[in-house]
Amino acid sequence: MIKRFIKKISAILLITGLLCGCNNLQKEAFPAKQSAMSTLSQQTLGLGAIYDSSATVDENIKNYLEQMTPGEKVGQMLQVERRTISIEDIKKYYIGSIFAAGGSTPDENTMGEWRKMIERYKEAAKETKLGIPLIYAVDAVHGNNNMEDTVIYPHNIGLGASRDAELIKKIAVDNAKELAAAGVDWTFSPTVAVSNDIRWGRTYECFSENSDLVSIMSIPYITALQENGIIACAKHYVADGAVEFGTGDSSYLMDQGDARISQKELNDYYISVYREAVNAGVKSIMVSYSSINGEKNHSNRNLLQNVLKDDIGFKGIVISDYNGIHQLDGDTIYSRVVEAVNAGVDVLMEDLSWKECYEALIKAIENREIAMERINDAVARVLRVKMEMGKFEGKNTTEQAFILRNYKSKQIAEEAVRKSLVLLKNENKVLPLDKSKKIAVIGPAADNIGVQCGGWTKTWQGGQDDINKGRWMSGTTILDGFKEIASQSGGTIITEPDKLKDADVIVSVIGEYPYAEGKGDDESLSLERGTVLEENAAALKIAYEAKKPLVVILVSGRPRIITDEIDKWDGFVEAWLPGTEGGEIAKVLYDDYEFEARLPVTWPRNYKQLPMTINNQSDGYEALFPYGYGLSIKK
């Protein structure tokens, strides 16, 4: 306390008389408390001049709010995409955070270049008047997935199938260490959406259609991330998985659409997961592009302020989705900014229009269309998260070393792959496979790491391996795993279609092409149309013609309609989107490991049953495979 007292007295003595230069806007904002500390700290002291590690977070927040100009406050309410901002802009506009969109990377996509780039942004923020730390954000949704040639974990639907909370905790810790080493502070994960309709292109981002399982998997993930210095973000608030097919926005069939549901359903299945996340201490929540009963969530004050902040008691940051406010009604950016912020959005995630949003916020303060109390609340939330996560004390800097594709990371990912596989059919004891036999491994998803990883891998939509450019990411394919086991055990792997007659068993690996968000919306969910690999049908046709025992592995972000085909299959395994370590799949089929996973979503018989979940039991819940189904092979 003595230290703080001396500091304040010194400041007063040094700058007496300088406060009369404050402009009218500052006087309106802080009529009685323009502290003498302000001018000194803004001109000369920088980072750490105001922040007092011996004071409480609330005391520090109060002190900062008293010193900050409206411009400095507004800067903290903006998160800008890295490609649209300069180092000088950070200093001029006091920007509080920067993010990298999917596929937005340094020219050299290496750990060293990420660190250098992010440090430049952070150093610029330190040179501003108050030196408030800048935080950097990415969508690390199944590993540090903007990074090239790192370990990519199974997407959430596969992890939900594992039902293993300890496993996801290990994934979160490993992911946090890699993000911290790159200089990242904030990840927009986990998705806590409750899947309601598998036609939705974001189904694979959901752990389950069961809100209880969503919480079981997301809470340890949130906790582990934040215990290891990375700000977690529960998204997308709220009921984005409940949108009705055909109501999509941005030219999508379903994504960003309208959830037409009762208040009871909203509370029981969708708001409940956010209540659990808030109770677990999540520091940020992202608003969904979607609507509820016709009202866009980004403008829904009841949902954001009354429910989330007042009722549930969320004290962290409410952030918009990427350019999310631009979908609101209103003819101008100004009107949309006012509507969103007054509804309860604290930080606007923007790319090209961020300066217009900055000016709109300043103008709205001048026009008294956004009260200074609302501005202060938003800024206080940003400061609180930065302080509670140690950013004012320099914690979690980029000095930590991390080796991409290190042994431990690969081990965790391999375990995740094995524990996510769901065995759905095993007739005539076709599984486990005999290591000494001749196994044919065919199909378009058998030898393609890009397909295994799906969307949100190196780019927003992901990509596929290329015969000329090579593999999309480093790792092992499903075929690699079969070849490795055969080479060690004296077995034979056949890949040539004209030699299938020599095989004892055929394994046909079919799947979906990589996609993300609304680009993955799919009306039919068939094996031949929509978001599927074109070669699926041909791979199945030649397998049928060979008249050999057949095991089908489906690599997909959701169930697809297989009712007309499955009677021709002796075995069927759902592999989801396993990521870079697909070679582990063979080990489970050969019985080195047990099938442990169970369906986290309902598998329908036909598309007419959709949407179909345990909570929406259309057609008497005559599913092909019900929620929770999965077989085991007893050793």
Backbone hydrogen bonds, N-H to C=O, Kabsch-Sander energy under -0.5 kcal/mol:
donor,donor_aa,acceptor,acceptor_aa,energy
5,F,1,M,-2.2
6,I,2,I,-2.7
7,K,3,K,-2.1
8,K,4,R,-2.2
9,I,5,F,-2.5
10,S,6,I,-2.5
11,A,7,K,-1.9
12,I,8,K,-2.2
13,L,9,I,-2.2
14,L,10,S,-1.9
15,I,11,A,-1.6
16,T,12,I,-0.7
18,L,15,I,-2.4
20,C,17,G,-0.6
21,G,18,L,-1.3
22,C,19,L,-1.9
27,K,23,N,-2.0
28,E,24,N,-2.4
29,A,25,L,-2.2
30,F,26,Q,-2.8
35,S,33,K,-1.6
38,S,35,S,-1.3
39,T,35,S,-0.5
40,L,36,A,-0.9
41,S,37,M,-2.6
42,Q,38,S,-2.7
43,Q,39,T,-2.0
44,T,40,L,-2.7
45,L,40,L,-1.0
46,G,41,S,-1.6
46,G,129,K,-0.8
47,L,126,K,-0.6
49,A,46,G,-2.2
53,S,51,Y,-0.6
55,A,52,D,-1.6
60,N,56,T,-2.3
61,I,57,V,-2.7
62,K,58,D,-2.3
63,N,59,E,-2.1
64,Y,60,N,-2.5
65,L,61,I,-2.7
66,E,62,K,-1.7
67,Q,63,N,-1.0
67,Q,64,Y,-0.9
68,M,64,Y,-1.9
73,K,69,T,-2.1
74,V,70,P,-2.7
75,G,71,G,-1.9
76,Q,72,E,-1.0
76,Q,73,K,-0.6
77,M,73,K,-0.7
77,M,74,V,-1.2
78,L,75,G,-1.2
79,Q,348,L,-2.7
80,V,97,S,-1.8
81,E,350,E,-2.0
82,R,99,F,-2.3
84,T,81,E,-2.2
85,I,82,R,-0.9
90,I,86,S,-1.6
91,K,87,I,-1.4
92,K,88,E,-2.6
93,Y,89,D,-2.9
94,Y,90,I,-0.8
95,I,90,I,-1.0
96,G,75,G,-2.2
96,G,78,L,-0.7
97,S,78,L,-1.1
98,I,135,I,-1.8
99,F,80,V,-2.0
100,A,137,A,-2.0
101,A,99,F,-0.6
104,S,101,A,-2.7
105,T,103,G,-0.9
109,N,107,D,-0.7
110,T,108,E,-2.4
114,W,110,T,-2.3
115,R,111,M,-2.4
116,K,112,G,-2.2
117,M,113,E,-2.5
118,I,114,W,-2.6
119,E,115,R,-2.5
120,R,116,K,-1.8
121,Y,117,M,-1.5
122,K,118,I,-2.3
123,E,119,E,-2.7
124,A,120,R,-1.7
125,A,121,Y,-1.7
126,K,122,K,-1.7
127,E,123,E,-0.9
127,E,124,A,-0.8
128,T,125,A,-1.5
135,I,96,G,-1.8
137,A,98,I,-2.5
138,V,186,W,-2.0
139,D,100,A,-0.6
140,A,138,V,-1.1
141,V,139,D,-1.2
142,H,143,G,-0.8
145,N,143,G,-2.3
147,M,144,N,-2.0
148,E,109,N,-0.5
150,T,147,M,-0.7
153,Y,142,H,-1.7
153,Y,151,V,-0.5
155,H,577,L,-1.8
157,I,204,Y,-1.9
158,G,155,H,-1.3
159,L,155,H,-1.4
160,G,156,N,-3.0
161,A,157,I,-1.4
162,S,158,G,-1.1
163,R,159,L,-1.2
164,D,159,L,-0.6
165,A,163,R,-0.8
168,I,164,D,-1.8
169,K,165,A,-1.4
170,K,166,E,-1.8
171,I,167,L,-2.1
172,A,168,I,-2.3
173,V,169,K,-2.3
174,D,170,K,-2.2
175,N,171,I,-2.7
176,A,172,A,-2.7
177,K,173,V,-2.0
178,E,174,D,-1.8
179,L,175,N,-2.5
180,A,176,A,-2.7
181,A,177,K,-1.9
182,A,178,E,-1.3
183,G,179,L,-0.7
183,G,180,A,-1.0
184,V,179,L,-2.3
185,D,136,Y,-2.5
186,W,136,Y,-1.9
187,T,231,I,-2.5
188,F,138,V,-2.4
189,S,187,T,-2.0
192,V,190,P,-0.6
192,V,235,K,-2.9
193,A,235,K,-0.5
195,S,193,A,-0.7
195,S,208,S,-2.1
196,N,241,G,-1.1
200,W,197,D,-2.0
203,T,200,W,-1.6
205,E,202,R,-1.5
206,C,203,T,-1.9
208,S,193,A,-0.5
209,E,600,P,-2.0
211,S,209,E,-0.6
214,V,210,N,-2.1
215,S,211,S,-2.0
216,I,212,D,-2.4
217,M,213,L,-2.0
218,S,214,V,-2.5
219,I,215,S,-2.3
221,Y,217,M,-0.8
222,I,218,S,-2.7
223,T,219,I,-2.6
224,A,220,P,-2.4
225,L,221,Y,-2.2
226,Q,222,I,-2.3
227,E,223,T,-2.3
228,N,224,A,-0.9
228,N,225,L,-0.8
229,G,226,Q,-1.4
230,I,225,L,-2.3
231,I,185,D,-3.2
231,I,229,G,-0.5
233,C,189,S,-2.7
234,A,284,S,-2.2
235,K,190,P,-1.4
236,H,286,M,-0.5
237,Y,286,M,-3.3
240,D,236,H,-0.8
242,A,239,A,-1.4
243,V,240,D,-0.7
244,E,258,D,-2.6
246,G,253,L,-2.0
247,T,244,E,-1.9
248,G,253,L,-1.5
249,D,255,D,-1.8
252,Y,249,D,-1.5
257,G,254,M,-1.4
259,A,291,S,-2.7
260,R,258,D,-0.8
261,I,259,A,-1.1
266,L,262,S,-2.4
267,N,263,Q,-2.5
268,D,264,K,-2.9
269,Y,265,E,-2.3
270,Y,265,E,-0.6
270,Y,266,L,-1.3
271,I,266,L,-3.0
272,S,267,N,-0.9
274,Y,270,Y,-0.7
274,Y,271,I,-0.7
275,R,271,I,-2.0
276,E,272,S,-1.9
277,A,273,V,-1.9
278,V,274,Y,-2.8
279,N,275,R,-2.3
280,A,276,E,-1.4
281,G,278,V,-1.7
282,V,277,A,-2.1
284,S,232,A,-0.8
285,I,317,I,-2.6
286,M,234,A,-2.1
287,V,319,I,-2.5
288,S,237,Y,-3.2
291,S,257,G,-2.7
292,I,295,E,-2.2
293,N,259,A,-2.2
295,E,292,I,-1.6
296,K,294,G,-0.6
297,N,290,S,-2.6
299,S,296,K,-1.6
300,N,297,N,-1.2
301,R,299,S,-1.3
304,L,300,N,-2.4
305,Q,301,R,-2.2
305,Q,343,A,-0.6
306,N,301,R,-1.7
307,V,302,N,-2.6
308,L,303,L,-2.0
309,K,304,L,-1.3
310,D,305,Q,-2.8
311,D,306,N,-1.8
312,I,307,V,-3.2
314,F,308,L,-2.2
317,I,283,K,-2.4
319,I,285,I,-2.3
319,I,317,I,-0.7
320,S,347,V,-2.5
323,N,349,M,-2.5
324,G,321,D,-2.8
326,H,323,N,-1.5
327,Q,324,G,-1.4
328,L,325,I,-1.6
336,R,332,T,-1.6
337,V,333,I,-2.8
338,V,334,Y,-2.3
339,E,335,S,-2.1
340,A,336,R,-2.5
341,V,337,V,-2.6
342,N,338,V,-2.2
343,A,339,E,-1.3
344,G,340,A,-1.0
344,G,341,V,-0.6
345,V,340,A,-2.2
346,D,318,V,-2.6
347,V,318,V,-1.8
348,L,77,M,-2.8
349,M,347,V,-0.6
350,E,79,Q,-3.0
350,E,348,L,-0.7
354,W,351,D,-1.4
357,C,353,S,-2.0
358,Y,354,W,-2.3
359,E,355,K,-2.7
360,A,356,E,-2.2
361,L,357,C,-2.3
362,I,358,Y,-2.2
363,K,359,E,-2.7
364,A,360,A,-2.5
365,I,361,L,-1.9
366,E,362,I,-2.2
367,N,363,K,-2.7
368,R,365,I,-1.0
369,E,364,A,-2.3
370,I,364,A,-1.5
374,R,371,A,-0.7
375,I,371,A,-1.9
376,N,372,M,-3.0
377,D,373,E,-1.8
378,A,374,R,-2.1
379,V,375,I,-2.7
380,A,376,N,-2.7
381,R,377,D,-1.7
382,V,378,A,-1.8
383,L,379,V,-2.9
384,R,380,A,-2.6
385,V,381,R,-2.1
386,K,382,V,-2.2
387,M,383,L,-2.7
388,E,384,R,-3.3
389,M,385,V,-1.9
390,G,387,M,-1.7
391,K,386,K,-2.6
392,F,386,K,-0.7
393,E,390,G,-0.7
394,G,391,K,-1.1
395,K,390,G,-2.5
400,Q,397,T,-0.7
404,L,402,F,-0.6
406,N,403,I,-1.1
410,K,406,N,-2.3
411,Q,407,Y,-2.2
412,I,408,K,-2.2
413,A,409,S,-2.4
414,E,410,K,-2.7
415,E,411,Q,-2.2
416,A,412,I,-2.2
417,V,413,A,-2.2
418,R,414,E,-2.2
419,K,415,E,-2.3
420,S,416,A,-0.7
420,S,417,V,-1.0
421,L,417,V,-0.7
421,L,418,R,-0.7
422,V,574,E,-2.3
423,L,421,L,-0.6
423,L,631,L,-0.5
424,L,422,V,-0.7
424,L,572,F,-2.7
425,K,572,F,-1.4
427,E,570,D,-3.2
429,K,426,N,-0.5
430,V,427,E,-1.5
433,L,589,L,-2.5
435,K,433,L,-0.6
437,K,434,D,-1.6
439,I,437,K,-0.7
439,I,492,T,-2.9
440,A,438,K,-0.5
440,A,505,V,-2.6
441,V,439,I,-0.5
441,V,494,I,-2.6
442,I,440,A,-0.6
442,I,507,V,-2.5
445,A,509,V,-2.2
446,A,443,G,-1.5
448,N,445,A,-0.6
452,Q,448,N,-1.9
453,C,449,I,-2.0
454,G,450,G,-2.0
455,G,515,Y,-0.8
456,W,460,W,-2.5
457,T,459,T,-1.1
458,K,145,N,-3.6
459,T,457,T,-1.4
460,W,102,G,-0.8
466,D,470,G,-3.0
470,G,466,D,-2.6
476,T,580,T,-2.9
479,L,446,A,-2.7
481,G,477,T,-1.7
482,F,478,I,-1.6
483,K,479,L,-2.6
484,E,480,D,-2.4
485,I,481,G,-1.9
486,A,482,F,-2.4
487,S,483,K,-2.3
488,Q,484,E,-1.2
489,S,485,I,-1.4
490,G,486,A,-1.4
491,G,486,A,-1.1
492,T,437,K,-1.8
494,I,439,I,-2.4
494,I,492,T,-0.5
499,K,496,E,-2.0
500,L,497,P,-1.2
502,D,499,K,-1.9
503,A,500,L,-1.6
504,D,438,K,-3.0
505,V,438,K,-1.4
506,I,549,P,-2.9
507,V,440,A,-3.8
508,S,506,I,-0.6
508,S,551,V,-2.6
509,V,442,I,-2.9
509,V,507,V,-0.6
510,I,508,S,-0.7
510,I,553,I,-2.2
512,E,555,V,-1.9
513,Y,531,T,-0.8
519,K,516,A,-1.3
520,G,517,E,-2.1
521,D,518,G,-1.6
522,D,199,R,-2.1
532,V,530,G,-1.2
533,L,511,G,-2.4
536,N,533,L,-1.8
539,A,535,E,-2.3
540,L,536,N,-2.1
541,K,537,A,-2.4
542,I,538,A,-2.2
543,A,539,A,-1.3
544,Y,540,L,-2.5
545,E,541,K,-2.2
546,A,542,I,-1.2
547,K,543,A,-0.6
547,K,544,Y,-1.1
548,K,543,A,-0.7
551,V,506,I,-2.9
552,V,571,G,-2.5
553,I,508,S,-2.4
554,L,552,V,-0.5
554,L,573,V,-2.5
555,V,510,I,-2.7
555,V,553,I,-0.6
556,S,554,L,-0.8
561,I,525,L,-3.1
562,I,560,R,-0.6
565,E,562,I,-2.0
566,I,562,I,-2.4
568,K,565,E,-2.2
569,W,566,I,-1.6
570,D,550,L,-2.0
571,G,550,L,-2.0
572,F,425,K,-2.1
573,V,552,V,-2.6
574,E,422,V,-2.6
575,A,554,L,-2.7
575,A,573,V,-0.7
576,W,554,L,-0.7
579,G,452,Q,-1.8
580,T,152,I,-1.7
581,E,152,I,-0.5
581,E,578,P,-0.5
582,G,476,T,-1.6
584,E,581,E,-1.5
585,I,582,G,-1.7
586,A,583,G,-0.7
587,K,583,G,-0.5
588,V,584,E,-1.0
588,V,585,I,-0.7
589,L,585,I,-1.8
590,Y,586,A,-2.1
591,D,588,V,-1.1
592,D,587,K,-3.0
593,Y,587,K,-0.9
596,E,594,E,-0.6
597,A,421,L,-1.0
598,R,161,A,-2.1
599,L,629,Y,-2.7
603,W,625,F,-2.8
609,Q,606,N,-1.5
610,L,607,Y,-1.3
613,T,616,N,-1.4
616,N,613,T,-0.5
618,S,616,N,-2.0
620,G,617,Q,-0.8
621,Y,618,S,-1.9
622,E,619,D,-0.8
623,A,621,Y,-1.6
624,L,603,W,-1.8
625,F,603,W,-1.9
628,G,599,L,-2.1
629,Y,626,P,-2.0
631,L,423,L,-3.1
634,K,632,S,-0.6
